[in-house]
Amino acid sequence: MSTSVAQNENVSAGLGSYLPLFLLFVLAAAFAVFSALLGPLVGPRRYNRAKFEAYECGIEPSPQPVIGGGRVPVAYYLTAMLFILFDIEMVFLYPFAVSADALGFFGLVEIVLFIATLGFAYAYVWRRGGLDWN
């Protein structure tokens, strides 16, 4: 009988450590629902024709087609995607910097391999002309 009581106490103590995480998820969900419901209630209700028109990068939309189609070059999107890609990969260096002492030589080898892979990818993109604005 005493072993089952001890096991129940261990289980409840283990689940209790997840309480802050559960509360964080509840708080995040409550904030999302609160923001979604409150926005239309307190937001401005003055709509005009300009608010319903398309807006692109500060350029005034015109009813006449622009010469050349008015399309944004694909190079712009490629450069933006490459920036995001390399920026996210650089974020992975932060945990290494924080725990570099604890990782020791194994961590050093892993981060050197990561940076080498990142360097090869950067050289490939550079060689293929992905970083040129022309």
C-alpha positions, 0 to 999 in steps of 0.5 A: 500500500505504501509503494502505490502512495509513493508512486502516486506522489512521484507522478503528481510531482513529475506532472507538477513540473509542467504546470508553468509550461501549461500556464504559458500556453493558456496565457498565449492562447488567451492573449491571441483570442483576446487580441482577435476579438478586441481588434474589431471592437476598438479599431477605427471604422472610417473606411474610404476608397484608399483603404481598399486599394492595393498598396505595394512598397509605397508606390501609388497604384495606377489604373494604367499598366506599367511598361514592362508589366510592373512586376518585381524582379525575381532576384529581389525575392531570391535575395530576400529568401537567401537573407532569411536562410543565412540569418536563420542559420546564424541563429543556430550559432547562439546556443553553441556560444552559450554552452561552448564550455560544456560541449568541449572538443566535440562541440567545437568539431560540430560547430566547425562542420556547421560553419564549413557547410554554411561557408560552402553554401554561401560560396555556391550562392555567390558563385551562381550570382545569387547575391548580385543585384543586377 
